[in-house]
Amino acid sequence: MPKVVLITGASSGFGRSTAEHLSENGLCVWGTSRKAGAPAAVAGYTMVGMDVRDAVSVNNAVATVVEREGRIDVLVNNAGISLVSPLEETPLETVHAVLDVNLYGVLRVCQAAAPVMRQNGGGTIINISSIGGLMGLPFRGVYSASKFALEGLTESLSMELQAFGISVCMIEPGDFKTSIDQNRLEVVLGEDSPYGGMSAAVEEIANLQVKKAAGPALMGPTIYKIIHSRKRRLRYKIGSPTEKLSVLLKKVLPGRMFEKIILGYYKS
C-alpha cells in the first residue's frame, strides 16, 4: 500500500514539483492550496483547499485526507512567503503576516496531522526551512526570523514526537527558481526613506539570484529519499556550492568578518 503524503503549498514551485515527482514514483499524494476547493485530481495527485493561516481550514483539509485515505504517513510543510524590507520600516502587520504562514502555519498543520500519525503508529514530518534560517540577511530580517524560529520549532518537535514513531526533519534550500519571490509581500518605502537605495539593490540582487538558480526539481527526489531512508538526519541542505560554503563560513569565521563578506556580496 503506497504511503499517503500531504504537501502544503502544492500549486507551484517546490510543492508542485514534489507532488508530481512523488506521485510519479508510486506514492499517494495530496497537495493543498488556498485557491483549491473540493478534492480534485491534478496530474496524478489530488489537490484540496487549505489556508495554513486558518486552523479550521487546516483541520478540515486534514480530516478530508484521513476520511479518503485512512491515514497520513508523510507531511511536507512547504507553504511559505517571502519579504524584502528594512526592519525599521516594516509594519508589524506585515511581520505578523510572514510569521502567520512560515511559522504559525507550519505549527497549525503539525498540530492537526501529528495526532493522526500517532494513532496510526508513526509517520514523517518534513519542514521546508531555508539557508536564510541559518543566517540573518540584510533586508530579509523578517523572513530570516521566521525561518530561524522554524528551525527551533523543528528541533523541539523532533524530540517530542520520537517516542510515538514520528520522525521530524527539515530541508534548508538556498535560492531556487520558484514563485516565492514573485509572490513576496511588498512594503512601500517613503520617498525620504534612508533605506530606499539599499533595499532596492538587495531586492534586485535577490531577483537575479532566483533567475539564475536551478528549478525546483531537486526537492522531489530529496524528499523521496528522506521518506525511504532508514536513518534520517535532522537537517538537509540543498543549494549551490557557494550557498553551502556560506553556511560553513558562518560557523568558523568571527561574526563581524562574516558580516563584511555578506555585505560585500550585496554591494557587488
C-alpha positions as CSV (number, residue, x, y, z in Angstrom):
1,M,0.0,0.0,0.0
2,P,1.6,3.3,-1.0
3,K,2.4,5.9,1.6
4,V,0.0,8.8,1.9
5,V,1.8,12.2,1.6
6,L,0.3,15.6,2.3
7,I,2.1,18.6,0.9
8,T,1.2,22.2,1.7
9,G,1.6,24.9,-0.9
10,A,1.5,22.5,-3.8
11,S,0.1,24.7,-6.5
12,S,3.6,25.8,-7.7
13,G,7.3,25.7,-7.1
14,F,8.7,23.2,-4.7
15,G,5.3,21.9,-3.7
16,R,4.0,21.2,-7.2
17,S,7.3,19.7,-8.3
18,T,7.5,17.4,-5.3
19,A,3.8,16.4,-5.7
20,E,4.5,15.4,-9.3
21,H,7.7,13.5,-8.5
22,L,6.3,11.6,-5.6
23,S,3.1,10.6,-7.4
24,E,5.1,9.5,-10.5
25,N,7.0,7.3,-8.1
26,G,4.0,5.5,-6.7
27,L,3.1,7.5,-3.6
28,C,-0.4,8.6,-2.8
29,V,-0.1,12.4,-2.8
30,W,-2.4,15.1,-1.6
31,G,-1.5,18.7,-2.2
32,T,-3.0,21.8,-0.7
33,S,-3.6,25.4,-1.9
34,R,-5.6,28.3,-0.7
35,K,-7.3,28.5,-4.1
36,A,-8.2,24.9,-4.3
37,G,-11.7,23.8,-3.3
38,A,-13.2,20.3,-3.0
39,P,-10.7,17.5,-3.7
40,A,-9.8,17.3,-7.4
41,A,-7.3,15.2,-9.3
42,V,-4.4,17.0,-10.8
43,A,-1.6,15.4,-12.8
44,G,-1.6,12.2,-10.8
45,Y,-2.3,13.6,-7.4
46,T,-5.2,15.3,-5.5
47,M,-5.5,18.9,-4.6
48,V,-7.6,20.1,-1.7
49,G,-8.2,23.6,-0.3
50,M,-6.2,24.6,2.8
51,D,-5.3,28.0,4.2
52,V,-2.5,27.4,6.7
53,R,-3.4,30.7,8.3
54,D,-6.8,29.3,9.4
55,A,-7.0,26.5,11.9
56,V,-10.5,25.5,10.7
57,S,-9.3,25.2,7.1
58,V,-6.3,23.2,8.2
59,N,-8.3,20.8,10.3
60,N,-10.9,20.3,7.5
61,A,-8.3,19.5,4.9
62,V,-6.5,17.0,7.2
63,A,-9.9,15.4,8.0
64,T,-10.7,15.1,4.3
65,V,-7.5,13.3,3.6
66,V,-8.0,10.9,6.5
67,E,-11.6,10.3,5.5
68,R,-10.5,9.3,2.0
69,E,-7.2,7.5,2.7
70,G,-7.5,6.5,6.4
71,R,-4.2,7.9,7.4
72,I,-1.4,10.4,6.7
73,D,2.1,8.9,6.6
74,V,4.1,11.9,5.5
75,L,3.6,15.7,6.0
76,V,5.6,18.2,4.0
77,N,5.2,21.7,5.3
78,N,6.2,23.7,2.2
79,A,3.8,26.7,2.1
80,G,5.7,29.9,2.7
81,I,6.0,33.6,1.8
82,S,9.0,35.9,1.4
83,L,9.7,39.6,2.1
84,V,12.5,42.1,1.3
85,S,12.2,45.1,3.5
86,P,14.2,47.1,6.1
87,L,13.2,46.1,9.6
88,E,12.9,49.6,10.9
89,E,10.2,50.4,8.3
90,T,8.4,47.1,8.1
91,P,4.9,47.4,9.6
92,L,4.2,44.9,12.4
93,E,1.1,43.8,10.5
94,T,3.5,42.6,7.7
95,V,5.8,40.9,10.2
96,H,2.8,39.0,11.5
97,A,1.6,38.1,8.0
98,V,5.0,36.4,7.3
99,L,5.1,34.6,10.7
100,D,1.5,33.5,10.2
101,V,2.4,31.5,7.2
102,N,6.0,30.5,7.7
103,L,5.8,29.7,11.4
104,Y,2.3,29.5,12.8
105,G,1.1,27.9,9.6
106,V,3.5,25.1,10.0
107,L,2.5,24.6,13.6
108,R,-1.2,24.5,12.8
109,V,-0.7,21.8,10.2
110,C,1.6,19.8,12.6
111,Q,-1.0,20.1,15.4
112,A,-3.6,18.7,13.0
113,A,-1.5,15.9,11.5
114,A,0.5,14.6,14.4
115,P,-2.5,13.0,16.3
116,V,-3.4,11.2,13.1
117,M,0.2,9.9,12.7
118,R,0.4,8.9,16.4
119,Q,-2.9,6.9,16.2
120,N,-1.5,5.1,13.1
121,G,1.8,4.2,14.8
122,G,4.1,6.8,13.3
123,G,4.9,9.0,10.3
124,T,7.3,11.6,8.9
125,I,7.1,15.4,9.1
126,I,9.4,17.3,6.8
127,N,9.5,21.1,7.3
128,I,10.9,23.3,4.5
129,S,13.1,25.8,6.1
130,S,15.8,27.9,4.3
131,I,19.5,28.7,4.4
132,G,18.1,32.1,5.4
133,G,17.1,30.3,8.7
134,L,20.8,29.7,9.4
135,M,22.0,33.3,8.9
136,G,20.4,36.7,9.0
137,L,20.5,38.5,5.7
138,P,20.2,42.3,5.1
139,F,16.6,43.4,4.3
140,R,15.4,39.8,4.8
141,G,15.3,40.0,8.5
142,V,11.6,39.1,8.9
143,Y,11.9,36.2,6.6
144,S,15.1,35.0,8.3
145,A,13.4,35.4,11.7
146,S,10.5,33.2,10.6
147,K,12.9,30.5,9.4
148,F,15.2,30.8,12.5
149,A,12.0,30.2,14.6
150,L,11.0,27.3,12.4
151,E,14.5,25.7,12.9
152,G,13.9,25.8,16.7
153,L,10.4,24.6,16.4
154,T,11.5,21.6,14.3
155,E,14.3,20.7,16.7
156,S,11.8,20.6,19.6
157,L,9.1,18.8,17.7
158,S,11.6,16.1,16.6
159,M,12.4,15.3,20.2
160,E,8.8,15.5,21.4
161,L,7.5,13.1,18.7
162,Q,10.2,10.5,18.6
163,A,8.5,8.4,21.3
164,F,5.5,8.0,19.0
165,G,7.4,6.8,16.0
166,I,7.1,10.1,14.2
167,S,10.3,11.3,12.5
168,V,10.8,15.1,12.1
169,C,13.4,16.7,9.9
170,M,13.9,19.9,7.8
171,I,15.3,20.8,4.4
172,E,17.2,24.1,4.1
173,P,17.2,25.2,0.5
174,G,19.1,28.1,-1.0
175,D,17.9,30.1,-3.9
176,F,15.8,28.2,-6.5
177,K,13.7,29.3,-9.4
178,T,10.2,29.2,-7.7
179,S,7.3,31.5,-7.3
180,I,8.1,32.5,-3.7
181,D,9.9,35.7,-4.8
182,Q,7.3,36.5,-7.4
183,N,4.7,36.3,-4.6
184,R,6.7,38.0,-1.9
185,L,4.9,40.6,0.2
186,E,5.7,44.2,-0.6
187,V,6.5,47.1,1.7
188,V,6.3,50.5,0.0
189,L,9.0,52.8,1.4
190,G,8.6,56.5,1.6
191,E,10.4,58.8,-0.8
192,D,12.6,60.0,2.1
193,S,13.5,56.6,3.4
194,P,17.2,56.3,4.2
195,Y,17.0,52.6,3.1
196,G,15.4,53.1,-0.3
197,G,18.5,52.6,-2.5
198,M,20.0,49.8,-0.4
199,S,16.7,47.9,-0.1
200,A,16.1,48.2,-3.9
201,A,19.6,46.9,-4.6
202,V,19.2,43.9,-2.4
203,E,15.9,43.1,-3.9
204,E,17.4,43.4,-7.4
205,I,20.2,41.0,-6.5
206,A,17.7,38.6,-4.9
207,N,15.6,38.5,-8.0
208,L,18.7,38.0,-10.2
209,Q,19.8,35.1,-7.9
210,V,16.4,33.4,-8.4
211,K,16.5,33.9,-12.2
212,K,19.9,32.3,-12.4
213,A,19.1,29.5,-9.9
214,A,18.1,25.9,-10.8
215,G,14.5,25.0,-11.0
216,P,12.6,23.3,-8.1
217,A,13.0,19.7,-9.4
218,L,15.7,18.8,-6.9
219,M,13.3,19.0,-4.0
220,G,11.1,16.0,-5.0
221,P,14.0,13.5,-5.2
222,T,15.4,14.8,-1.9
223,I,12.1,14.3,-0.2
224,Y,11.6,10.9,-1.8
225,K,15.0,9.8,-0.5
226,I,14.1,11.0,3.0
227,I,10.8,9.2,3.0
228,H,12.5,5.9,2.2
229,S,15.6,6.4,4.3
230,R,16.0,4.3,7.5
231,K,18.3,6.8,9.2
232,R,17.3,10.4,8.7
233,R,19.3,13.4,9.5
234,L,17.7,16.4,11.3
235,R,18.8,18.8,8.5
236,Y,19.3,18.5,4.8
237,K,20.8,21.4,2.8
238,I,20.3,21.8,-0.9
239,G,21.7,24.6,-2.9
240,S,24.7,25.9,-4.8
241,P,28.2,25.2,-3.6
242,T,28.5,28.9,-2.7
243,E,25.4,28.8,-0.5
244,K,26.6,25.7,1.3
245,L,30.0,27.3,1.7
246,S,28.4,30.4,3.3
247,V,26.9,28.2,6.0
248,L,30.3,26.7,6.8
249,L,31.9,30.1,6.8
250,K,29.3,31.4,9.3
251,K,30.3,28.6,11.7
252,V,34.1,29.2,11.5
253,L,34.5,32.9,10.9
254,P,34.2,35.7,13.5
255,G,30.8,37.3,13.3
256,R,31.9,40.7,12.1
257,M,34.1,39.2,9.4
258,F,31.2,37.1,8.1
259,E,29.0,40.3,8.1
260,K,31.6,42.0,5.8
261,I,31.5,39.1,3.4
262,I,27.7,39.2,3.2
263,L,27.5,43.0,2.8
264,G,30.3,42.9,0.2
265,Y,28.3,40.3,-1.8
266,Y,25.2,42.5,-1.8
267,K,27.3,45.5,-2.9
268,S,28.9,43.7,-5.7
